[in-house]
Structure formats: C-alpha cells, structure tokens
Amino acid sequence: MAENGKSHCCGPGYASPAEAMKAPREKILYTVALYIGTGIQKPDYLATIDADPESPTYSQVISRLEMPGIGDELHHMGWNACSSCHHDPTKQRRYLIVPGVRSSNLHIVDCGIDAKAPRLHKVIEGAEIKSKTNLSAPHTVHCLGADIIISMLGDARGNAPGGFLQLNENFDIVGRWENDLGGMKFNYDFWYQPRHNVMVSSEWAAPNTFMPGFDLEEVGLLKYGREIHFWDFNAKRVEIWVRTGWCRSKSVSITTRIRATVSSAPPFRPTSSIGASATASGSGKRSSMSRTYAIPNGRSRCLASSA
C-alpha cells in the first residue's frame, strides 16, 4: 500500500489488485514476536522492521512494542481500514488490531502518530468479549468499511464452534456479527467479497482442543474441521459447505481465499475459493490446495486439488 496507507486518491487501499501492484513498495513492516512455549515469562511484542533499501537501518528491527500482559500468543492481525472503504476519503489505515488467541485480548495499536514506533491505543479485554458475546480465541481480522469483523474460534468456555465478533470504528463491541452458523462445527480463517454478497470461512478446532498442543490422533477423531463454508454475506448466514480432503481421514482445512470473478453483474452465487488443507497420515505429512466453487443449484464441489 502507498505510504501512509493511502493510494493517490480516495480512501485507504486500492480499487483493484492491479492498482495495488502499481503502488510503491512498503517501507515499514510489522510482525509479531512470541514467547509462548519458550519458558520465558515475558510479554509478546509487535516488531517494526525497516524495509526501505535506502535506509541505514534497512532489514533491522527498529522498535518493539510489548503487550501489557504475558501469555497472549499474538497471532493474525489486521488493519482498521482497508480497500473495502477505498471509496471513503475520511477513512485512514492507522490502527492495527492485534489479537491474543490465548488471552482473547484485542490490542489496538496506533501506527499513525509514528509509523516507526507504534504505540498501544487500547486493549479490549478478553473477559469483556466473553461476557458480552460468549466468544473467545480471536483469529482473523478484516475491516468492513467502518466496522471490523474478527473470527473467534470458541465460546467463553473454549468450546466450538465460536463465531464472529463485530467492532465499530471506535473499537467498541457491537456484538456477534453472524445471524446463523448453519451447523458450522468449527471456525478459523475467512475472506469476503461484499459486492458479490459472499464470504467463505474455514475450520480448525475448539480452543480446548488445540491449546494443549496439536495431537494427530484428534484429527482422526474429527476434533479438527474439514469443511469450507460459503456465506450469504448480507444475510450473515451459511448457505452451503464443502468438505476438503474427503478421501483422507486425517485432513484439516486451514486457510481460505476468494478467487473473485471478473464480472460483478448480478445475479451472483458464491463463485470459488482457494482452500489450503493439511493432511497427515502414517506415511508422513503433506499439504494441498483445493479450489471449490458453487454451482447454480446451490451445491458446491471441488474443482481441483494439488499436493
């Protein structure tokens, strides 16, 4: 994205991937650094990396922002504003939402005052999220115009299927985003295309299952998900689902992305997604990519899979 999170006009982000490819390269990168599993009792932190080849500190960590608590296990993070509000010049890509999957805390980090030294703006405590929405274990963060949607992997007790948390632009809890999970067994990653009225989500496992550590035998016992779900985005409900790795008993659907159609003309049915599936067996482990798509009668099928 262009410097300061804006393109040459309009709001943050870009009108299309092709426009994004023409943009100047990023000069600053943000990543998370964890202590979970190391035995070191220190807070996780957000690291800022200089990515400007002309800078004397190129490729170096130039700041570290420690979280207020220990044991968050920082994971995926996302911006408060993105290309979904490219049409709105009042929006700015300024805040990073940095979830702690174990603590369920959401750290709101201000990157606008000094992009090279972000500072903590606000913490939404996991206890508040649990009490208001019965959700825990935040994972994927996506902006949606003024609002923000976050996939949550469990309920307040750490059981599946979780759901989706909605925040407003002031980072106040709106509530649960979804209206109907449609029998979804687990939750994990998601991607959406509002102008096509579609969202697609994948599955992982309940927090009570994965937090003690990954156990391959639990995959075979179906304690990990294998399905990808297509949503009616406006109605906020699951319409159809497809199973990945159906010929393999120990297969887990992990991440998913939409391969959008060129045409935006209605009517539109969920078109396709690219799902990453991890498969493990007695002969070893491997990963595969599967393309799934919806067909006019509302069913879905796997178009291709490659190891």
Residue pairs with C-beta under 8 A, 6 or more apart in sequence:
1 7
1 12
1 13
1 14
1 20
1 23
1 26
1 93
2 8
2 23
2 24
3 24
3 27
4 92
4 93
4 115
5 12
5 79
5 81
5 92
5 93
5 94
6 12
6 92
6 93
7 13
7 14
7 15
7 19
7 23
7 86
9 89
10 86
10 87
10 88
10 89
11 81
11 85
11 86
11 87
11 88
11 89
11 90
11 91
11 92
12 79
12 81
12 82
12 83
12 85
12 86
12 91
12 92
12 93
13 20
13 81
13 82
13 83
13 84
13 85
13 86
13 93
14 20
14 23
14 83
14 86
15 83
15 86
20 83
25 51
26 51
27 50
27 51
27 52
27 55
28 48
28 49
28 50
28 51
28 52
28 115
28 116
29 48
29 49
29 51
30 46
30 47
30 48
30 49
30 77
30 96
30 111
30 118
31 46
31 47
31 49
32 44
32 45
32 46
32 47
32 74
32 75
32 77
32 98
33 44
33 45
33 46
33 47
33 64
33 74
34 44
34 73
34 74
35 41
35 42
35 43
35 44
35 70
36 44
36 71
36 73
36 102
41 70
42 66
42 70
43 66
43 67
43 68
43 69
43 70
43 72
44 66
44 67
44 72
44 73
44 74
44 100
45 64
45 65
45 66
45 67
46 64
46 65
46 67
46 74
46 96
46 98
46 107
46 109
46 118
47 61
47 63
47 64
48 61
48 62
48 63
48 64
48 65
48 115
48 116
48 117
48 118
49 59
49 60
49 61
49 62
50 57
50 58
50 59
50 60
50 62
50 116
51 58
51 59
52 58
62 116
62 117
63 116
63 117
63 118
65 109
65 117
65 118
65 119
65 120
67 74
67 98
67 100
67 105
67 107
67 120
68 120
68 123
69 100
69 103
69 105
71 100
71 102
71 103
72 100
72 101
72 102
72 103
72 105
72 107
73 100
73 101
73 102
73 103
74 98
74 99
74 100
74 101
74 107
75 99
75 100
75 101
75 138
75 139
76 99
76 139
76 140
76 141
77 96
77 97
77 98
77 99
77 141
78 96
78 97
78 140
78 141
78 142
78 143
78 148
79 93
79 95
79 96
79 97
79 141
79 143
80 93
80 94
80 95
80 96
80 97
80 108
80 143
80 148
80 169
80 171
81 91
81 92
81 93
81 94
81 143
82 93
82 142
82 143
84 142
84 143
84 144
84 145
84 194
85 91
85 143
85 145
85 146
88 145
91 145
91 146
92 112
94 110
94 111
94 112
95 108
95 109
95 110
95 111
95 112
95 121
95 171
96 108
96 109
96 111
96 118
97 106
97 107
97 108
97 109
97 141
97 148
97 150
97 167
97 171
98 106
98 107
98 108
98 109
99 105
99 106
99 107
99 138
99 139
99 141
99 150
100 106
100 107
100 126
100 138
101 137
101 138
101 139
101 153
101 207
102 137
102 211
103 126
104 126
104 127
104 129
104 130
104 135
104 136
104 137
104 138
105 123
105 124
105 125
105 126
106 123
106 124
106 126
106 129
106 138
106 150
106 167
106 171
107 120
107 122
107 123
108 120
108 121
108 122
108 123
108 124
108 171
109 118
109 119
109 120
109 121
110 118
110 119
110 120
110 121
111 118
113 119
122 171
124 167
124 171
124 173
126 136
128 173
129 135
129 136
129 138
129 152
129 165
129 173
130 136
130 156
131 156
132 173
132 175
133 152
133 163
133 165
133 173
133 175
133 176
134 155
134 156
135 152
135 154
135 155
135 156
135 162
135 163
135 165
135 176
136 152
136 153
136 154
136 155
136 156
136 157
136 158
136 162
136 207
137 152
137 153
137 154
137 158
137 162
137 207
138 150
138 151
138 152
138 153
138 165
139 150
139 151
139 152
139 153
139 187
139 188
139 189
139 204
140 150
140 151
140 188
140 189
140 190
141 148
141 149
141 150
142 148
142 149
142 150
142 190
142 191
142 192
143 149
144 192
144 194
146 168
146 169
147 166
147 167
147 168
147 169
147 174
148 166
148 167
148 168
148 169
148 171
149 164
149 165
149 166
149 177
149 190
149 192
150 164
150 165
150 166
150 167
151 162
151 164
151 187
151 188
151 189
151 190
151 201
152 162
152 163
152 164
152 165
152 187
153 160
153 162
153 186
153 187
153 188
153 204
153 205
153 206
153 207
154 160
154 162
154 206
154 207
154 208
155 162
157 208
158 206
158 207
158 208
158 211
159 206
159 207
159 208
160 185
160 186
160 187
160 205
160 206
160 209
161 181
161 184
161 185
161 186
161 187
161 206
162 186
162 187
162 206
163 176
163 177
163 178
163 181
163 187
164 176
164 177
164 178
164 187
164 190
165 173
165 176
165 177
166 173
166 174
166 175
166 176
166 177
167 173
167 174
168 174
177 236
178 236
178 237
179 235
179 236
179 237
180 235
180 236
180 237
180 238
181 237
181 238
182 229
182 237
182 238
182 239
182 241
183 238
183 241
184 201
184 203
184 227
184 229
184 238
184 241
185 203
185 225
185 227
186 203
186 204
186 205
186 206
186 224
186 225
187 201
187 203
187 204
188 201
188 202
188 203
188 204
188 225
188 253
188 254
188 255
189 201
189 202
189 204
189 254
189 255
189 256
190 199
190 200
190 201
190 202
190 256
191 199
191 200
191 201
191 256
191 257
191 258
191 273
192 198
192 199
192 200
192 231
192 233
192 258
193 199
193 233
193 258
193 260
194 233
195 264
196 233
196 260
196 261
196 264
196 268
196 270
196 271
197 232
197 233
197 234
197 268
198 230
198 231
198 232
198 233
198 258
198 268
198 270
198 271
199 230
199 231
199 233
200 228
200 229
200 230
200 231
200 256
200 258
200 270
200 273
201 228
201 229
201 231
201 256
202 225
202 227
202 228
202 229
202 253
202 254
202 255
202 256
202 275
203 224
203 225
203 226
203 227
203 228
203 229
203 252
203 253
204 210
204 224
204 225
204 252
204 254
205 218
205 223
205 224
205 225
205 252
206 223
209 218
209 223
209 224
210 224
216 250
216 280
218 224
219 249
219 250
219 251
219 252
219 280
220 249
220 250
224 252
225 252
225 253
226 243
226 244
226 245
226 246
226 251
226 252
226 253
226 277
227 241
227 242
227 243
227 244
227 253
228 241
228 242
228 243
228 244
228 253
228 256
228 273
228 275
228 292
229 238
229 240
229 241
230 238
230 239
230 240
230 241
230 242
230 270
230 273
230 294
230 300
231 237
231 238
231 239
231 270
232 238
232 239
239 270
239 298
240 270
240 294
240 298
240 299
240 300
241 300
242 292
242 300
242 301
242 302
244 251
244 253
244 275
244 277
244 290
244 292
244 302
245 251
245 252
245 253
245 277
245 279
245 288
245 290
246 302
248 279
248 281
250 279
250 280
250 281
251 277
251 278
251 279
251 280
252 277
252 278
252 279
253 275
253 276
253 277
254 275
254 276
254 277
254 278
255 275
255 276
256 273
256 274
256 275
256 276
257 273
257 274
258 271
258 272
258 273
258 274
259 271
259 272
259 273
259 274
259 291
260 271
261 268
261 271
261 272
269 294
269 295
269 296
269 298
270 293
270 294
270 300
271 293
271 294
272 291
272 292
272 293
272 294
272 303
273 291
273 292
273 293
274 289
274 290
274 291
275 289
275 290
275 291
275 292
276 287
276 288
276 289
277 287
277 288
277 289
277 290
277 305
278 285
278 286
278 287
279 285
279 286
279 287
279 288
280 286
286 307
287 307
288 305
288 306
288 307
289 305
289 306
290 302
290 304
290 305
291 302
291 303
291 304
291 305
292 300
292 301
292 302
292 303
293 300
293 301
293 303
294 300
295 301
